Amino acid sequence: MSYAVRNLIAETWSDADGEQSVPVWNPSLGIELTQTPLQGPAIVDRAAEAAAAAFPSWSATPPLERARLFFRFHELLKRDFEQLAQLVSLENGKTLDEARGEVQRGMEVVEFACGGPSLLMGQCLENVAGHLDGKTIRQPLGVCAGISPFNFPVMVPMWIFPIALVCGNTFILKPSERVPLAAQRLAELLLEAGLPPGVFNLVHGGREVVEALATHPQIAAISFVGSSAVARDVYQLATSHNKRCQAGGGAKNFTVVLPDADPQAVARAVIGSSFGCAGQRCMASSVLVGVGARITKHLDCLNELTAAVKVGRTDIVGETEMGPVVSPEAQSRIQAAIDHAEAGGGTVTVDGRGTQVADAPGGFFVGPTIIEHAPPETNLLQQEVFGPVLAVERVDQLEEAIQLANRSQFGNGAVIFTSNGNAAREFASRVNCGMVGINVGVPAPTALFPFNGWHGSFFGDLHMQGSEGVQFFTQQKVILSRWENFGHRNQGW
């Protein structure tokens, strides 16, 4: 099957082109599907011009009509649900169940966007002063752009563009050059739903395209998800060019386990959090902190169940519980991080290096890995590994666990497993991050709530999803009206 990487400008599809390109892999087999050309700023100029030309008409479209389009889009997503999940699995390497979950979470944001007319309503107060009425309205910004990562090819774009569009903005999406295919299918479905030409545009590329989007004079706002280093750069570049920016970065999420928690339940939840999606998500649990001397029972159970996780190819239906990582570079980087931690004195209790899959010898596999006693200076405790690797620390008291988590430069999520309500309340109140789970392995919010990173995990003021997404993609206008003595008297009305 041929997989062409194409741009969408207005209603015209065209093959992407560039002097250099990046391979798009089937990570399960280690075979190349296609190449994503690394285009230059000229493609951004074309997309911005098309989006700017479409903005006056789209922003004037009644919110009810914009919402109806997303009802139609949602029906198309339901129709092609399995196709989208298979595309995610093919180019990203997720298991089919994980890919289905990703598509479903994206669809939930579309459902949220279908309520756009209510979300866009302002406020009104009659007679705020003598014969003076006050009201607020929300209006779109103009052309907005989204830059999405490889690890959620469907969900992250749908965190962004449904809300931007239903608010009346036009949009340019640049997906990760490693996973362009699912984003192209989303664009096709938007056109099929009846989205007017130029309202949604799709471009491909690498750093040059990102920088062009962040600096283009016709673009009003940038949404980005990626590593913290790049998120910081994009935020600084975009805001220095007078743009709104929300930039989600990396994470180092801590999971605290108290000895009163059920060992089996904890192990299943931690395995799902740490090794689901091959650990390639910013809400993955990457450090487990066991509290108290009795925690050994929990860790023994975790090691046993982790060693039994079935690693395999995900491009066919099977019993695979965890798939490959996205690229050979990712595979080498993750294995090097494990090597470094072991060389520094860490104890590898479950080793995923050298994992082989019989019917996929070329796949980019790293099995679930658990390391205890990793030195504090290693990447396992300081930096995001972004792979199926869990560091384990032991402390005596909950206070030490909270302090350990709060020393992190990141602030996406933290989790506690316990049956003690007071301990859970203390942890939730004092841990320094934006999303907290209590007996919940992955505390990623649904579409109704913002994806709420703190510190080095997010740059900006308004987060993605929920009411903050609506606030980000609109600007508020206050209108004061006084009519007393400004009309002609005795007009017989």
Secondary structure, DSSP 4 states (H G I P E B T S, - for coil): -----EEEETTEEEE---SEEEEEEETTTTEEEEEEEE--HHHHHHHHHHHHHHHHHHHHS-HHHHHHHHHHHHHHHHHTHHHHHHHHHHHH---HHHHHHHHHHHHHHHHHHTTHHHHT---EEEEEETTEEEEEEEEE-SEEEEE--SS-TTHHHHHHHHHHHHTT-EEEEE--TT--HHHHHHHHHHHHHTPPTTSEEE---SHHHHHHHHH-TTEEEEEEES-HHHHHHHHHHHHHTT-EEEEE----EEEEE-TTS-HHHHHHHHHHHHHGGGG-STT-EEEEEEESGGGHHHHHHHHHHHHT--B--SSS-SS-SB---S-HHHHHHHHHHHHHHHHTT-EEEE--TT---TT-TTS-----EEEES--TTSHHHHS---SSEEEEEEESSHHHHHHHHHTSS--SEEEEE-S-HHHHHHHHHHS-SSEEEES-S-----TTS-B---GGGEESSS-BSHHHHHHHTEEEEEEEE--TT-S-S----
